[in-house]
Amino acid sequence: PPSNSLVPAGGSAALKFSSEEAIPAQVTCNIHPWMKAWVLVRPNPYAAVSKADGTFEIKGVPAGEVELQFWHEKAGYLAEMTIGGKAEKASKGRKKVSVAAGGTDLGDIVLDAAIFKK
């Protein structure tokens, strides 16, 4: 829900969300415009943010077919990518993958640098 809370240094603010969101919502500071964050509201714990080197891990995903959604704050939904050496298309960033018991390594996920120049 939209909110405009003044949070002092070292403080916190609590919000209650009633439903999941399709993409992360931006959290900003009107006083310090360089300060921003993202919040992703999900009904499950399966989400990840890539590390500085681009790697990510989603722990505990049950075996079977799952739908992953790829999104980036600059490019939005990722529609085209190479996953494990294979060119893939994804509608609204969504791609179904098969997860084996014990986990699955998708290999390298490569994106065209041009999508970040929008």
C-alpha positions as CSV (number, residue, x, y, z in Angstrom):
1,P,0.0,0.0,0.0
2,P,1.2,3.5,-0.6
3,S,2.8,5.0,2.5
4,N,4.6,8.2,3.4
5,S,6.4,7.6,6.7
6,L,9.1,9.8,8.3
7,V,11.6,7.3,9.7
8,P,14.3,8.6,12.0
9,A,17.9,7.5,11.6
10,G,18.2,3.9,13.0
11,G,14.4,3.6,13.1
12,S,12.0,1.4,11.2
13,A,8.5,1.5,9.8
14,A,6.2,-1.5,9.6
15,L,3.7,-2.0,6.7
16,K,1.2,-4.9,6.2
17,F,0.7,-6.2,2.7
18,S,-2.5,-8.0,1.9
19,S,-1.5,-9.5,-1.4
20,E,1.6,-10.4,-3.4
21,E,3.0,-8.0,-6.0
22,A,4.1,-9.0,-9.6
23,I,7.3,-6.9,-9.4
24,P,9.4,-5.3,-6.6
25,A,8.1,-2.0,-5.3
26,Q,10.5,0.9,-4.9
27,V,11.0,2.5,-1.5
28,T,12.5,6.0,-1.6
29,C,13.3,8.9,0.7
30,N,11.9,12.3,-0.2
31,I,14.6,14.0,1.9
32,H,17.6,12.0,0.6
33,P,16.8,11.1,-3.0
34,W,20.0,8.9,-3.4
35,M,18.5,6.5,-0.8
36,K,16.3,3.8,-2.3
37,A,15.5,0.2,-1.8
38,W,13.1,-2.4,-3.3
39,V,10.6,-4.7,-1.5
40,L,9.2,-7.8,-3.1
41,V,5.9,-9.1,-1.6
42,R,5.6,-12.9,-2.1
43,P,3.5,-15.7,-0.6
44,N,6.6,-17.9,-0.3
45,P,10.3,-17.5,0.6
46,Y,11.6,-18.2,-2.9
47,A,13.4,-15.1,-4.2
48,A,16.9,-13.9,-4.7
49,V,18.9,-10.7,-5.4
50,S,22.1,-11.2,-7.4
51,K,25.4,-10.6,-5.7
52,A,28.0,-8.1,-7.0
53,D,29.5,-10.9,-9.2
54,G,26.1,-11.7,-10.7
55,T,25.5,-15.0,-8.9
56,F,22.4,-15.8,-7.1
57,E,20.9,-18.8,-5.1
58,I,17.4,-19.6,-4.2
59,K,17.5,-22.2,-1.4
60,G,15.0,-24.9,-0.6
61,V,13.0,-24.9,-3.9
62,P,11.0,-28.1,-4.0
63,A,11.9,-30.5,-6.9
64,G,9.6,-30.3,-10.0
65,E,8.7,-27.7,-12.6
66,V,8.8,-24.1,-11.3
67,E,8.3,-20.8,-12.9
68,L,11.1,-18.2,-12.3
69,Q,10.6,-14.5,-13.0
70,F,13.6,-12.5,-14.0
71,W,13.5,-8.7,-13.4
72,H,16.0,-5.9,-13.2
73,E,15.4,-2.4,-11.8
74,K,16.8,-0.7,-15.0
75,A,15.6,-3.1,-17.7
76,G,12.3,-4.3,-16.1
77,Y,11.1,-7.8,-17.1
78,L,13.8,-9.7,-18.9
79,A,12.3,-10.9,-22.1
80,E,15.4,-12.5,-23.8
81,M,18.4,-14.1,-22.2
82,T,20.8,-17.0,-22.7
83,I,20.5,-19.7,-20.0
84,G,23.2,-22.3,-19.8
85,G,24.2,-21.5,-23.4
86,K,20.7,-21.7,-24.9
87,A,18.8,-18.6,-26.1
88,E,15.5,-18.2,-24.2
89,K,12.5,-15.9,-24.5
90,A,10.4,-15.1,-21.4
91,S,7.0,-13.5,-21.3
92,K,7.1,-10.9,-18.6
93,G,10.4,-12.4,-17.5
94,R,8.8,-15.7,-16.7
95,K,10.5,-19.0,-17.5
96,K,9.6,-22.5,-16.5
97,V,12.5,-24.7,-15.3
98,S,12.8,-28.1,-14.0
99,V,14.4,-28.3,-10.5
100,A,16.0,-31.6,-9.5
101,A,16.0,-32.9,-5.9
102,G,19.0,-31.3,-4.2
103,G,19.0,-28.3,-6.5
104,T,19.7,-27.3,-10.1
105,D,22.4,-25.1,-11.5
106,L,21.0,-23.0,-14.4
107,G,24.6,-22.3,-15.6
108,D,25.4,-18.8,-16.8
109,I,22.5,-16.4,-17.5
110,V,23.7,-13.9,-20.1
111,L,21.9,-10.7,-20.9
112,D,22.4,-8.3,-23.8
113,A,24.0,-5.1,-22.4
114,A,21.8,-3.0,-24.7
115,I,18.7,-3.6,-22.4
116,F,20.4,-1.6,-19.7
117,K,20.8,1.5,-21.9
118,K,17.1,2.4,-21.9
